[in-house]
């Protein structure tokens, strides 16, 4: 699995999943409750895509986002369980 680190990478992954499932942009947009033009912008990596709508698209594709801690330059990582559970 390759990490997605850019909006273009995210959009390409959505486009690939949509095509793998045999869906047109119109079909996926209808399933996700978003407009086809907005979906097109998401797939091309527009930086201002709304997260809520993007999550709706992922849900319509039966996909989910998983957060993975990437070590920083000093080798330290973030404790994601504390962040997700609301700890500090």
N, C-alpha and C positions, 0 to 999 in steps of 0.2 A: 504494500500500500504506500503510495506516495503522498506526502503531506501537501495540502492545499494552502498556499501562503499569499495568494493574490486574488483580487476580484476576477481577473481573467481566468485563473485556474479554477475558481469556484464555478464560474459560468460554463467553462468547458466541461466540467464534471456533470453539471446539470444537463447540458445539451447531450452528452454521451449517454446518460441514464435515460433521458427522454427517448432518444433514438433507439436505444437497446430495447425499450419497452414498446416500440412501434407507434409512438404517439406523435402527432403533429403539435406544433406550438399552440394552435387553436384548441385542440383537445386537452392538452395539459393545462393551459390557462383556464379553461372552463372548470376542470376538476379542482384546481387550486384556488379558484375564486379571484383570479387576477386577470388583467387585460393582456391580450397578445402582444401589444407593443411593449408593455412593461417586461414581459417574459423575455422578449427579444433583447432588451437592454440588459437584463440579468445575464443571459447567455453570452453576451459580448463583453461582460465584465465592467459595466458601468459602475462607478464607484459609489454612487448615491442610492443604490438599491436599498429598499427598506428591509430590515431584518425580519420583521413579522411576515411580510409577504414572501420573502425567501424561504422562511420556515414552512409556510403553507405549501410552497412548491415542493419542497423536500418531502413533506408529509404525503402529498399526492403521488409522489414517486416511491413511497414506502422506503424512504431514506432517512437517516438521522445523522446528526453531527456528534462526533466524539472529540473531546478535548484531550490533547496529549501534551504533557509538559516537555518542553524542549530545553535541554541544558543551556545555560547562558555561557558567556566566555569564561567565567570562573568555575564552571562545572555545576553550579547550583541550579536546582529546579524549583518550581513553584509547587506547593502542596495543593493540588486541585481539589482534593476532598474537602479541605477547609473552605475554599472559595465557594464551591457548589453548595455546601451545607450552611453557608453564611457565617463561618468562623473567621477568625483573623490570623 
